[in-house]
Each structure stands twice: as C-alpha cells, then as structure tokens.
Amino acid sequence: MSRMVHCAKLGKEAEGLERPPYPGDLGQKIFDNISKEAWQSWLGHQTMLINENRLTPIDPQHRAFLEKEMEKFLFGEGSAPPEGFVPENQ
C-alpha cells in the first residue's frame, strides 16, 4: 500500500514520495508534506527555470536560487516563471 500525505501544495490527501527527494531538513519536510504529483510538478517547473535562466546545477549560486524557488513553489506563494517566458502550446 502506498504512503499517503496531506499535500501542502495541492491541499489534499495524495500519494506520498517513497523517500526524501532532497538532502537535509528540507528533504524531510518535502517527504513529510508533499505528494508525488506535486513533486513531479516541481520537477517540470525546475526544468523550465534551469533552461530559461541558463542555470548550471553545479554552480552553488544557481543551486541556492533553485532551492529558494523550490521552497516557494512547494510551500509558499509559488515560483514565477522568468520574465518574458511564453510556454509552448501543447
């Protein structure tokens, strides 16, 4: 049986992650409070941020920016797309 959490992002009970997806206290907070669905949504948003801002995940400043945006996306007011971003029509 899958693990259920009350997802802070979606505001509903949903299937939880199998393990913390990020190191440290933030990873545990995500594991305890974020669903698989919300995490997948973040991964898509993170990919857009990396591509549009030309970020390099090995750069400590870029990692710090992504971590801040991840917290805003999952637990706060949300993470906005870069200025001028126009999503592709799907």
Secondary structure, DSSP 8 states (H G I E B T S, - for coil): ---EEEETTTTEEEEB-SS-SSSHHHHHHHHHH-BHHHHHHHHHHHHHHHHHHT--TTSHHHHHHHHHHHHHHHHSS-----TT------
